Amino acid sequence: MASSREYRDFIMEQLSELEDVSCKAMIGEYILYYRGKVVGGIYDDRFLVKITKSAEIMMPNADRELPYEGAKEMLLVDRVENRDFLHDLLEAMYDELPLPKKKT
């Protein structure tokens, strides 16, 4: 099942007060970027983020889920209604995220 545009729009609206948040469509799903780094994505109308120490601290009971078969586990964000929490989460994760790979 692909993610709906409505869910994508909802998540992007929740993150709209952060600078430099974007998403890119990818085979019916959406990859989310924060200040140029991949933070997670929207998969099957679920907001999943990469597993980082900060994310695990902020969401100690988060379910680990696969965005798609064969992918690495990610953390399910279940507090998507809480804008402040989402902002704090992305800010906390940012320094732990890898830099984008250089295109050759």
ABEGO torsion letter per residue (X at the ends): XBBBAAAAAAAAAAAAABBGBBBBBBGGBBBBBBGGBBAEBBBGGBBBBBBBAAAAAABAABBBBBABBGBBBBBBBAAAABAAAAAAAAAAAAAABBBBBBBX
